[in-house]
Amino acid sequence: GGAPTEEEVLQMAVDIERQAYAQTHTSQTHAFAPAQTHTATETVTEGETERSEETAMYGVGDGGGTTSSPPIATIRWDASAYTPDAQTNIDAEMPSEPAPEIDDGKLRVVIVTSELAPYSKSGGLADVCSKLSVALSRMGHRVMTVSPAYKTYDGVESTEVRKHFNMYGFETEVHYVHKFVQTDRTGADPSMGVDQIFVQNQACFERAGMYGDPGSHDYFDNLYRFAVLSWAALEAPLVLPAGNPFGEKVVFIANDWQTGLVPLLLTSHYKRWRVYGPARCLFVIHNMGYHGNFPNPLMYNYELENPRDTPKWSLCDLGLKDEAYYDQYKFIFPPDKRGDNGDVDDGECFKTLLGGIQMADRVVTVSPSYREEICTDNGGWGLNHHVMGRSDRLDGILNGIDTDEWNPETDPHIPHHYSVENQAGKAQCKAFLQKALSLREEPDAPLVAFIGRLAEQKGIDVIEQSLHWLMGDKDKSQLVMMGSGQPEYAEILTKAEAQYKGRICGYVGFSSEMEHLIMAGADILIMPSRYEPCGLPQMYAQRYGTVPIVHATGGLKDSVEQYQQGSDAPGADSKGQGWKFGNCDANGLKWGLGEAINIFNNNPVEWINIRTRGMKQDFDWKGAAEKYVQLMEWAQLDPPRHEPWPFNS
């Protein structure tokens, strides 16, 4: 034959690397499940770039097509898109060998998340990832979750698998621990379940807070911490032994800025080594307001003659071979947004949320309306043009709720059970709640509730501006507010309770049991959020016959149908399960409350009709999970978002 082609030469180089690699690494066998073992080869992800004093600081974080995929061996070289950088990690090693494929027609799904209920939770992200994994497993798919071990969790077991990753010039070891959670409601299929994998590294994850110290200051090394999580998640399906291996045709679901590196590592490392060729990545935006901002450099060295000569950190510091795809994460702040108005600071910032959006095969938001909002100047938080660039692969799926956990017929946290057919228990739950919170025990008083984070986003100030109106004009109305967060908003709760003893309860803190009690005992739930990507309380409320009054934004808009009064005409019955107001201000909230309280006081039959319609709504996760499956199947049919570039050395 003639001279080998460029691709043949590249393939030969990879084969030589694999042979050398196999000769210098020892295979180990680990027992992941009783009597089921799988050989896992230990590897080290190298990154030997010298770490300067400046780069030792890692950064601060914020809070369907139908084309077939190309062959795994196909790599397209786009010289115009990539210029080799001076910083190159020549020692970056190959990933672990994948297990053989098993084609059973089911998806292999790995959900990568910084939070997972009930182990770690600061908001809805933890619930969504936990419940989505369960719903997908009940559909018969193979599901794994990967999240940090922020402490030792009950019921987890060691896998005896440890991995080492070299970043910033030093080695980080992680230990994988595991818990298998059965998900078959009937118990007939004990193999149906979710493999919950927790990544242990005491220095990285076992701290006072998940993202920052108790004073709400972000940890300086969050980029490093969540790079460790991302590397560990991508290695997990390759190295964790199992009777039914995941193989390479995996769909990774990465969530929010904390996992924005997953599609980068997948493309820039694994696919360049011909591993995970058919794998795809979905990136889920739960909150567009948190970008994962990491300045580059983190701090300027003003002792230098020219501080702009301060060395910048590179992707090699994160264990990658070179700077490929760095531009997908790069953002330049305008001078007026820089620390020194641009005198020295050039505004360069590495945004993990931005990179996740631009690198993933598909992007998902947590409600259809939020999908539209993040494409606008108001909802895009400065990234709307980048989001619009993904509009052909951008979807919105309304989150679901766990209808087993949130069921007034069986809820173990409430004193009296009730159902759509027999709602008598709700009045008894109301009486119990009033007594428990030292409110006046008045069954005819409309009991209004708020449950949420104490933050500007949630509209606590809007509630404060409506308090005196609610307590004065609406004679018997009562209010329960529960939440934790910023001290200035907590003070609003405590002051309101002190001013209106017996009519207002300001519960500073959070209790899952109390959340259930409030949902069952309240008549009305208010959510005056300035923006709400999805929101879950408004769905819980309807399930429990508590009527929601919400700002028409994001998932609140999608999950609450506006009340419309009926008439005497045939077929002209009333409809809707709540009220939505357009402007997030006191006037909007007062309008919704006024409409609801008027019907509560003067038309009890219609009030029962409203809450009955809410209780009949189907917010189960099954419907949302089916839509995720559709997107994952489309992603597998499409070619990957980015073809891996060949290494330049």
C-alpha positions as CSV (number, residue, x, y, z in Angstrom):
1,G,0.0,0.0,0.0
2,G,0.9,3.7,-0.2
3,A,1.9,6.1,2.5
4,P,-0.3,6.0,5.6
5,T,-2.9,8.7,5.9
6,E,-2.8,11.3,8.7
7,E,-5.5,9.4,10.6
8,E,-3.7,6.1,10.3
9,V,-0.5,7.7,11.7
10,L,-2.5,9.2,14.5
11,Q,-4.1,5.8,15.3
12,M,-0.7,4.1,15.3
13,A,0.5,6.7,17.8
14,V,-2.4,6.0,20.0
15,D,-1.9,2.3,19.8
16,I,1.8,2.7,20.8
17,E,0.8,4.8,23.7
18,R,-1.7,2.2,24.8
19,Q,0.9,-0.6,24.7
20,A,3.4,1.4,26.6
21,Y,0.7,2.4,29.1
22,A,-0.4,-1.3,29.6
23,Q,3.2,-2.3,30.3
24,T,3.7,0.3,33.0
25,H,0.4,0.1,34.9
26,T,-0.9,-2.7,37.1
27,S,-4.4,-3.9,36.8
28,Q,-6.4,-4.3,40.0
29,T,-9.6,-6.2,40.6
30,H,-12.2,-4.7,43.0
31,A,-15.5,-6.1,44.3
32,F,-18.2,-3.6,43.7
33,A,-21.1,-5.9,44.4
34,P,-21.1,-9.4,46.1
35,A,-19.8,-12.1,43.7
36,Q,-19.4,-9.6,40.9
37,T,-16.0,-8.2,40.0
38,H,-14.6,-6.2,37.1
39,T,-11.0,-5.4,36.3
40,A,-10.2,-1.7,36.7
41,T,-6.9,-0.3,35.6
42,E,-5.5,2.4,37.8
43,T,-4.4,5.5,36.0
44,V,-3.1,8.9,36.9
45,T,-4.3,12.0,35.1
46,E,-1.1,14.0,34.9
47,G,-0.6,17.8,34.8
48,E,3.0,18.6,35.5
49,T,3.0,22.3,34.7
50,E,5.1,24.1,37.4
51,R,2.8,25.9,39.8
52,S,3.7,29.5,40.5
53,E,2.7,31.3,43.7
54,E,0.0,33.1,41.7
55,T,-1.5,30.0,40.1
56,A,-1.6,28.2,43.5
57,M,-4.8,30.1,44.1
58,Y,-7.6,28.5,42.1
59,G,-10.3,31.1,41.9
60,V,-13.5,32.1,43.5
61,G,-16.9,30.8,42.3
62,D,-20.4,32.0,42.7
63,G,-22.4,30.7,44.3
64,G,-33.8,16.8,17.2
65,G,-31.5,15.9,14.6
66,T,-31.4,12.6,12.9
67,T,-27.8,12.4,11.6
68,S,-25.7,9.4,12.6
69,S,-22.7,9.9,14.9
70,P,-19.4,9.7,13.1
71,P,-17.1,6.7,13.7
72,I,-15.3,6.9,17.1
73,A,-11.9,7.1,15.3
74,T,-12.9,10.1,13.2
75,I,-11.1,13.3,14.4
76,R,-11.5,16.5,12.4
77,W,-8.7,18.9,12.4
78,D,-9.8,22.6,12.3
79,A,-6.6,24.6,12.0
80,S,-8.5,27.9,12.0
81,A,-10.1,27.1,15.4
82,Y,-7.0,26.2,17.4
83,T,-3.6,27.7,17.7
84,P,-1.2,25.7,19.9
85,D,-0.5,27.4,23.2
86,A,2.9,27.8,24.7
87,Q,1.7,26.1,27.8
88,T,1.4,22.4,27.1
89,N,1.2,19.5,29.6
90,I,3.3,16.9,27.8
91,D,2.8,14.3,30.6
92,A,-1.0,14.1,30.5
93,E,-1.8,10.4,30.5
94,M,-4.4,8.2,29.0
95,P,-7.8,7.5,30.7
96,S,-8.8,4.1,31.9
97,E,-9.8,1.4,29.5
98,P,-13.6,1.2,29.0
99,A,-15.5,-2.0,29.7
100,P,-17.0,-4.0,26.8
101,E,-20.4,-2.6,25.5
102,I,-23.6,-4.4,26.4
103,D,-26.4,-3.4,23.9
104,D,-29.7,-3.9,25.7
105,G,-31.4,-0.9,24.3
106,K,-31.2,1.0,27.6
107,L,-29.5,4.3,28.3
108,R,-26.4,4.5,30.5
109,V,-26.9,7.8,32.4
110,V,-24.4,9.4,34.8
111,I,-25.8,12.4,36.7
112,V,-23.0,14.7,37.9
113,T,-24.1,17.1,40.7
114,S,-22.6,19.0,43.6
115,E,-25.7,18.3,45.7
116,L,-27.8,15.2,46.1
117,A,-30.8,14.8,48.4
118,P,-31.0,13.7,51.1
119,Y,-27.3,13.8,51.7
120,S,-26.4,17.4,50.7
121,K,-28.8,20.2,49.9
122,S,-28.9,24.0,49.6
123,G,-31.8,24.2,47.2
124,G,-33.8,22.5,44.5
125,L,-30.8,21.1,42.6
126,A,-30.4,18.3,45.2
127,D,-34.0,17.2,44.9
128,V,-34.0,17.4,41.1
129,C,-30.9,15.2,40.6
130,S,-32.1,12.7,43.2
131,K,-35.7,12.4,41.9
132,L,-34.7,12.4,38.2
133,S,-32.3,9.5,38.8
134,V,-35.0,7.5,40.4
135,A,-37.5,8.2,37.6
136,L,-35.0,7.2,34.9
137,S,-34.2,4.0,36.7
138,R,-37.9,3.1,37.0
139,M,-38.0,3.4,33.2
140,G,-35.4,0.6,33.0
141,H,-32.3,2.7,32.3
142,R,-29.0,2.2,34.0
143,V,-28.4,5.2,36.3
144,M,-25.4,6.5,38.3
145,T,-25.2,9.7,40.3
146,V,-21.8,11.2,41.2
147,S,-21.5,13.8,43.9
148,P,-19.1,14.9,46.6
149,A,-19.0,13.2,50.0
150,Y,-19.2,16.3,52.2
151,K,-19.2,14.0,55.2
152,T,-19.6,10.3,56.0
153,Y,-23.1,9.2,55.0
154,D,-25.0,6.4,56.6
155,G,-25.3,3.3,54.5
156,V,-22.5,3.9,52.0
157,E,-19.8,1.3,51.5
158,S,-16.3,1.5,50.2
159,T,-15.6,0.3,46.6
160,E,-11.9,0.1,47.4
161,V,-11.3,2.0,44.2
162,R,-9.0,5.1,44.5
163,K,-7.9,7.4,41.7
164,H,-5.2,10.0,41.5
165,F,-5.4,13.2,39.5
166,N,-2.4,15.6,39.1
167,M,-3.5,19.2,39.0
168,Y,-1.6,22.3,39.8
169,G,1.6,20.3,40.1
170,F,0.5,18.0,42.9
171,E,-1.5,14.8,43.2
172,T,-5.0,14.5,44.5
173,E,-6.4,11.2,45.6
174,V,-10.1,10.4,45.6
175,H,-11.8,7.4,47.1
176,Y,-15.1,6.2,45.6
177,V,-17.8,5.1,48.1
178,H,-21.1,3.7,47.0
179,K,-24.7,3.1,47.9
180,F,-27.3,1.2,45.8
181,V,-30.8,2.5,46.2
182,Q,-33.6,0.2,45.0
183,T,-36.3,2.1,43.1
184,D,-38.9,-0.6,42.2
185,R,-42.0,0.4,44.1
186,T,-43.2,-3.2,44.3
187,G,-39.9,-4.7,45.3
188,A,-40.3,-7.3,42.6
189,D,-37.1,-6.3,40.8
190,P,-34.2,-5.8,43.3
191,S,-31.8,-4.9,40.5
192,M,-33.8,-1.8,39.6
193,G,-32.1,1.1,41.3
194,V,-29.5,3.9,41.3
195,D,-25.8,3.6,41.9
196,Q,-25.1,6.6,44.2
197,I,-21.4,7.3,44.0
198,F,-19.8,9.7,46.4
199,V,-16.3,11.1,45.8
200,Q,-14.3,11.3,49.0
201,N,-11.4,13.6,49.7
202,Q,-11.4,15.2,53.1
203,A,-9.4,18.3,52.2
204,C,-11.5,19.0,49.1
205,F,-15.0,18.4,50.4
206,E,-15.3,18.0,54.1
207,R,-15.7,21.6,55.1
208,A,-18.0,23.9,57.0
209,G,-20.0,24.7,53.8
210,M,-20.4,23.2,50.4
211,Y,-19.4,26.3,48.4
212,G,-18.1,28.7,51.0
213,D,-17.6,29.4,54.7
214,P,-20.5,30.2,57.0
215,G,-19.9,33.9,56.3
216,S,-21.0,33.3,52.7
217,H,-17.5,33.8,51.3
218,D,-16.8,31.4,48.5
219,Y,-13.8,29.1,48.9
220,F,-10.8,30.3,47.0
221,D,-10.1,26.9,45.5
222,N,-13.6,26.1,44.2
223,L,-12.3,25.6,40.7
224,Y,-9.9,23.0,41.9
225,R,-12.5,21.3,44.1
226,F,-15.1,20.9,41.3
227,A,-12.4,20.0,38.8
228,V,-11.7,17.0,41.1
229,L,-15.5,16.1,41.1
230,S,-15.6,16.4,37.3
231,W,-12.5,14.2,36.7
232,A,-13.8,11.6,39.2
233,A,-17.3,11.5,37.6
234,L,-15.8,10.8,34.2
235,E,-13.6,8.1,35.5
236,A,-16.3,6.4,37.6
237,P,-18.1,4.4,34.8
238,L,-14.7,3.2,33.6
239,V,-13.1,2.1,36.9
240,L,-16.0,1.1,39.1
241,P,-16.5,-2.7,38.8
242,A,-20.0,-4.0,38.2
243,G,-21.6,-7.1,36.8
244,N,-23.2,-4.9,34.1
245,P,-20.6,-2.4,33.0
246,F,-21.5,1.0,31.7
247,G,-19.2,0.9,28.7
248,E,-18.5,4.0,26.6
249,K,-22.0,4.9,25.3
250,V,-22.7,7.0,28.3
251,V,-24.9,10.1,28.6
252,F,-23.5,12.5,31.2
253,I,-26.0,15.0,32.7
254,A,-23.9,17.8,34.2
255,N,-25.7,20.3,36.4
256,D,-24.9,24.1,36.9
257,W,-21.6,25.8,37.1
258,Q,-20.1,23.3,39.5
259,T,-20.0,20.7,36.8
260,G,-19.3,22.9,33.8
261,L,-15.9,21.3,33.3
262,V,-17.5,17.9,32.5
263,P,-18.0,18.5,28.8
264,L,-14.5,20.0,28.5
265,L,-12.8,17.0,30.1
266,L,-14.9,14.6,28.1
267,T,-13.9,16.3,24.8
268,S,-10.4,17.5,25.4
269,H,-9.1,14.5,27.3
270,Y,-11.2,11.3,26.9
271,K,-12.3,11.7,23.3
272,R,-8.8,12.7,22.2
273,W,-7.7,9.4,23.6
274,R,-10.5,7.6,21.7
275,V,-12.4,6.9,24.9
276,Y,-16.1,7.7,25.3
277,G,-16.4,8.2,21.5
278,P,-20.2,7.7,21.5
279,A,-20.7,9.4,24.8
280,R,-22.7,12.6,25.0
281,C,-23.2,15.4,27.6
282,L,-26.4,17.3,28.5
283,F,-25.8,20.5,30.6
284,V,-28.7,21.5,32.8
285,I,-29.1,25.2,33.9
286,H,-30.9,25.3,37.2
287,N,-30.1,29.0,37.9
288,M,-28.6,31.3,35.3
289,G,-27.6,33.8,38.1
290,Y,-24.6,31.8,39.2
291,H,-21.8,31.6,36.6
292,G,-18.8,30.0,38.4
293,N,-16.5,33.0,37.9
294,F,-12.7,32.4,38.1
295,P,-10.6,35.4,37.2
296,N,-7.4,34.8,35.3
297,P,-5.1,35.6,36.9
298,L,-6.9,35.3,40.3
299,M,-4.9,38.2,41.6
300,Y,-2.4,40.6,40.0
301,N,1.1,40.8,41.5
302,Y,1.5,44.6,42.0
303,E,5.2,44.0,43.1
304,L,6.1,43.4,39.5
305,E,7.3,46.4,37.4
306,N,4.3,45.7,35.2
307,P,1.5,43.9,37.1
308,R,0.0,42.8,33.8
309,D,3.0,40.4,33.5
310,T,1.4,38.4,36.3
311,P,1.4,34.8,35.0
312,K,-2.1,33.4,34.1
313,W,-3.2,29.9,35.0
314,S,-4.0,27.5,32.2
315,L,-6.0,24.4,31.6
316,C,-2.8,22.4,32.1
317,D,-3.2,23.3,35.8
318,L,-6.4,21.3,35.7
319,G,-4.7,18.2,34.4
320,L,-5.3,18.7,30.6
321,K,-2.6,18.5,28.0
322,D,-3.1,21.9,26.5
323,E,-5.3,24.9,26.2
324,A,-7.7,23.5,23.7
325,Y,-11.3,24.9,24.1
326,Y,-10.2,27.5,26.7
327,D,-11.9,30.1,24.5
328,Q,-15.3,28.4,25.1
329,Y,-15.1,29.4,28.8
330,K,-13.4,32.8,28.4
331,F,-15.3,36.0,29.2
332,I,-14.0,39.5,29.2
333,F,-15.6,41.9,31.6
334,P,-16.0,45.6,30.4
335,P,-13.7,48.1,32.2
336,D,-16.5,49.4,34.4
337,K,-17.0,45.9,35.8
338,R,-13.3,45.3,36.7
339,G,-11.8,45.7,40.1
340,D,-9.6,48.7,39.1
341,N,-11.7,50.0,36.2
342,G,-9.3,48.3,33.8
343,D,-6.1,50.1,34.9
344,V,-4.3,46.8,35.3
345,D,-7.1,44.2,35.3
346,D,-7.8,43.0,31.7
347,G,-11.1,41.6,32.7
348,E,-10.4,38.0,31.7
349,C,-12.6,35.5,33.5
350,F,-13.1,31.7,33.2
351,K,-16.8,31.0,33.5
352,T,-17.7,27.4,34.1
353,L,-21.4,28.0,33.4
354,L,-20.5,29.6,30.0
355,G,-18.3,26.7,29.1
356,G,-20.9,24.1,30.0
357,I,-23.4,25.9,27.8
358,Q,-21.0,26.1,24.8
359,M,-19.3,22.7,25.1
360,A,-22.3,20.4,25.9
361,D,-24.1,18.5,23.2
362,R,-27.4,19.8,24.4
363,V,-28.5,22.4,26.9
364,V,-31.5,22.1,29.2
365,T,-33.3,24.5,31.5
366,V,-35.7,23.5,34.2
367,S,-38.9,25.0,32.7
368,P,-40.1,26.0,29.2
369,S,-40.6,29.6,30.3
370,Y,-37.1,29.9,31.8
371,R,-35.7,28.7,28.5
372,E,-37.2,31.8,26.9
373,E,-36.2,34.1,29.7
374,I,-32.5,33.2,29.6
375,C,-32.4,34.3,26.0
376,T,-33.3,37.9,27.0
377,D,-31.2,40.8,28.4
378,N,-33.2,40.6,31.7
379,G,-32.9,36.8,32.2
380,G,-29.6,36.0,30.6
381,W,-27.3,37.7,33.2
382,G,-25.0,38.9,30.5
383,L,-24.7,35.5,28.7
384,N,-28.0,35.7,26.7
385,H,-26.2,36.0,23.4
386,H,-24.2,32.9,24.1
387,V,-27.4,31.1,25.1
388,M,-29.1,32.2,21.9
389,G,-26.2,30.6,20.0
390,R,-27.4,27.2,21.3
391,S,-31.0,27.8,20.6
392,D,-31.2,24.8,18.2
393,R,-30.2,22.5,21.0
394,L,-31.7,24.3,23.9
395,D,-34.8,22.9,25.7
396,G,-36.9,23.6,28.7
397,I,-38.3,20.7,30.8
398,L,-40.4,21.5,33.8
399,N,-39.1,19.6,36.9
400,G,-41.4,17.1,38.6
401,I,-42.0,16.3,42.2
402,D,-41.9,13.0,44.1
403,T,-45.6,12.2,44.4
404,D,-44.8,9.4,46.9
405,E,-43.1,11.8,49.3
406,W,-45.6,14.6,48.7
407,N,-48.9,12.7,49.2
408,P,-51.4,14.0,51.7
409,E,-53.0,10.5,51.8
410,T,-49.8,8.9,53.3
411,D,-47.5,11.7,54.4
412,P,-46.0,10.6,57.8
413,H,-45.2,14.2,58.7
414,I,-48.8,15.5,58.9
415,P,-51.2,14.7,61.8
416,H,-54.3,14.0,59.6
417,H,-54.4,12.5,56.1
418,Y,-56.8,13.6,53.4
419,S,-57.5,13.2,49.7
420,V,-59.2,14.7,46.7
421,E,-62.4,12.8,47.6
422,N,-62.2,13.5,51.3
423,Q,-60.6,16.8,52.2
424,A,-61.7,17.0,55.8
425,G,-58.2,16.3,57.1
426,K,-56.9,19.6,55.7
427,A,-59.0,21.6,58.2
428,Q,-57.6,19.5,61.0
429,C,-54.0,20.0,59.7
430,K,-54.7,23.7,59.8
431,A,-55.8,23.7,63.4
432,F,-52.7,21.6,64.3
433,L,-50.4,24.1,62.6
434,Q,-52.0,27.1,64.2
435,K,-51.6,25.6,67.6
436,A,-48.0,24.4,66.9
437,L,-46.9,27.9,65.8
438,S,-48.9,29.9,68.5
439,L,-51.2,31.4,66.0
440,R,-54.9,32.2,66.8
441,E,-56.9,29.0,66.4
442,E,-59.4,30.4,64.0
443,P,-60.6,28.1,61.3
444,D,-62.1,30.9,59.2
445,A,-58.9,32.9,59.1
446,P,-57.2,32.7,55.7
447,L,-53.7,31.2,56.5
448,V,-51.1,32.5,54.0
449,A,-47.6,30.8,53.9
450,F,-44.2,31.5,52.4
451,I,-41.4,28.9,52.3
452,G,-38.1,29.8,50.6
453,R,-34.5,31.0,50.8
454,L,-34.2,34.4,52.5
455,A,-32.7,36.2,49.6
456,E,-33.5,39.1,47.3
457,Q,-34.5,36.7,44.5
458,K,-37.4,35.4,46.6
459,G,-39.1,38.8,47.0
460,I,-38.9,38.9,50.8
461,D,-39.0,42.7,50.5
462,V,-42.2,42.5,48.5
463,I,-43.8,40.5,51.3
464,E,-42.6,43.1,53.8
465,Q,-44.2,45.9,51.8
466,S,-47.5,44.0,51.9
467,L,-47.6,43.0,55.6
468,H,-49.5,45.9,57.0
469,W,-52.1,45.8,54.2
470,L,-52.6,42.0,54.8
471,M,-52.9,42.4,58.6
472,G,-55.0,45.6,58.4
473,D,-57.3,45.4,55.5
474,K,-57.8,41.6,55.7
475,D,-59.0,41.5,59.3
476,K,-58.4,37.8,60.2
477,S,-55.6,36.9,57.8
478,Q,-52.6,35.0,59.2
479,L,-49.1,34.6,57.8
480,V,-46.4,31.9,58.3
481,M,-42.9,32.6,56.8
482,M,-40.2,30.0,56.9
483,G,-36.7,30.2,55.5
484,S,-33.0,30.6,56.1
485,G,-30.5,32.9,54.4
486,Q,-29.4,36.5,54.6
487,P,-29.6,38.1,58.1
488,E,-31.3,41.3,56.9
489,Y,-34.2,39.2,55.6
490,A,-34.3,37.0,58.6
491,E,-34.8,40.2,60.7
492,I,-37.9,41.0,58.6
493,L,-39.4,37.7,59.8
494,T,-38.6,38.2,63.4
495,K,-39.8,41.8,63.5
496,A,-43.1,40.9,61.7
497,E,-43.8,38.2,64.3
498,A,-43.1,40.5,67.2
499,Q,-45.4,43.2,65.8
500,Y,-48.3,40.8,65.0
501,K,-48.2,38.2,67.7
502,G,-50.7,35.4,67.2
503,R,-51.2,36.4,63.5
504,I,-47.7,36.1,62.0
505,C,-45.1,33.4,62.6
506,G,-41.5,34.1,61.4
507,Y,-39.8,30.7,61.4
508,V,-36.0,31.4,60.7
509,G,-34.5,28.1,59.7
510,F,-35.6,25.2,57.7
511,S,-37.2,21.9,58.7
512,S,-38.5,19.3,56.2
513,E,-41.1,18.2,58.6
514,M,-42.3,21.7,59.1
515,E,-42.4,22.2,55.4
516,H,-44.9,19.3,55.1
517,L,-47.0,20.7,58.0
518,I,-47.2,24.1,56.4
519,M,-48.2,22.7,53.0
520,A,-50.9,20.7,54.6
521,G,-52.2,23.4,57.0
522,A,-52.0,26.6,54.9
523,D,-54.8,27.9,52.7
524,I,-52.6,30.0,50.4
525,L,-48.9,29.8,49.3
526,I,-47.2,33.0,48.1
527,M,-44.1,33.0,45.8
528,P,-43.2,36.6,44.8
529,S,-39.9,35.5,43.3
530,R,-38.2,38.0,41.0
531,Y,-37.2,35.1,38.9
532,E,-37.7,31.4,39.5
533,P,-36.1,28.9,37.0
534,C,-38.6,26.2,38.1
535,G,-39.7,26.2,41.7
536,L,-41.1,23.2,43.6
537,P,-43.2,24.6,46.5
538,Q,-46.0,25.7,44.1
539,M,-46.3,22.1,43.0
540,Y,-46.2,20.7,46.5
541,A,-48.8,23.3,47.5
542,Q,-51.3,22.2,44.8
543,R,-50.8,18.6,45.7
544,Y,-51.9,19.5,49.2
545,G,-54.8,21.7,48.2
546,T,-53.0,24.9,49.1
547,V,-53.7,27.6,46.5
548,P,-50.6,29.2,45.0
549,I,-50.2,33.0,44.3
550,V,-47.1,33.5,42.2
551,H,-45.2,36.0,40.1
552,A,-45.6,34.9,36.5
553,T,-42.0,33.9,35.8
554,G,-40.1,30.8,34.9
555,G,-41.5,27.5,36.2
556,L,-44.1,29.4,38.3
557,K,-45.7,30.6,35.1
558,D,-45.7,27.1,33.6
559,S,-47.1,25.2,36.6
560,V,-49.9,27.5,37.9
561,E,-53.0,28.0,35.7
562,Q,-54.6,31.4,36.2
563,Y,-58.0,31.3,37.9
564,Q,-60.9,32.4,35.6
565,Q,-64.4,32.8,37.0
566,G,-67.1,30.8,35.3
567,S,-70.6,31.8,34.3
568,D,-74.1,30.3,34.2
569,A,-73.6,29.4,30.5
570,P,-73.3,25.7,29.7
571,G,-69.7,24.5,29.8
572,A,-68.5,27.8,31.2
573,D,-67.2,26.5,34.5
574,S,-64.5,28.3,36.3
575,K,-60.9,27.1,35.7
576,G,-57.4,27.5,37.1
577,Q,-55.7,26.6,40.4
578,G,-54.2,29.9,41.5
579,W,-53.3,33.4,40.6
580,K,-50.3,34.9,38.7
581,F,-49.3,38.5,38.8
582,G,-47.2,40.2,36.1
583,N,-45.2,42.8,38.1
584,C,-43.1,41.6,41.0
585,D,-44.1,44.3,43.4
586,A,-46.4,44.8,46.4
587,N,-49.3,45.9,44.2
588,G,-49.1,42.6,42.2
589,L,-48.9,40.5,45.4
590,K,-51.8,42.4,47.0
591,W,-53.9,41.9,43.9
592,G,-53.4,38.1,44.0
593,L,-54.0,37.9,47.7
594,G,-57.1,40.1,47.5
595,E,-58.7,38.0,44.8
596,A,-57.9,34.8,46.6
597,I,-59.0,35.9,50.1
598,N,-62.2,37.4,48.6
599,I,-63.2,33.9,47.3
600,F,-62.0,32.2,50.5
601,N,-64.2,34.4,52.7
602,N,-67.3,34.7,50.4
603,N,-67.5,31.6,48.2
604,P,-66.4,28.5,50.1
605,V,-67.8,26.1,47.4
606,E,-65.7,27.8,44.7
607,W,-62.6,27.8,47.0
608,I,-63.0,24.0,47.3
609,N,-63.3,23.7,43.5
610,I,-60.0,25.7,43.1
611,R,-58.0,23.6,45.5
612,T,-59.5,20.4,44.1
613,R,-58.3,21.2,40.6
614,G,-54.9,21.8,42.1
615,M,-54.9,18.4,43.9
616,K,-55.7,16.7,40.6
617,Q,-52.6,18.1,38.8
618,D,-50.0,15.5,37.7
619,F,-46.5,16.8,38.6
620,D,-45.0,13.3,38.9
621,W,-41.3,13.0,37.6
622,K,-42.3,10.4,35.1
623,G,-43.4,12.9,32.5
624,A,-40.2,15.0,32.9
625,A,-38.0,11.9,32.8
626,E,-39.6,10.8,29.5
627,K,-38.6,14.2,28.0
628,Y,-35.0,13.8,29.3
629,V,-34.9,10.4,27.6
630,Q,-36.0,12.0,24.3
631,L,-33.3,14.6,24.5
632,M,-30.6,12.0,25.3
633,E,-31.7,9.9,22.4
634,W,-31.5,12.9,20.1
635,A,-28.1,13.7,21.4
636,Q,-26.9,10.2,20.6
637,L,-28.3,10.6,17.0
638,D,-26.6,13.9,16.5
639,P,-22.8,14.2,15.9
640,P,-21.0,15.6,19.0
641,R,-21.1,19.3,19.6
642,H,-17.2,19.4,19.3
643,E,-15.1,16.9,17.5
644,P,-11.9,16.3,19.5
645,W,-8.8,18.1,18.1
646,P,-5.6,16.0,17.7
647,F,-2.8,16.7,20.2
648,N,-0.1,19.0,18.8
649,S,2.7,17.2,20.5
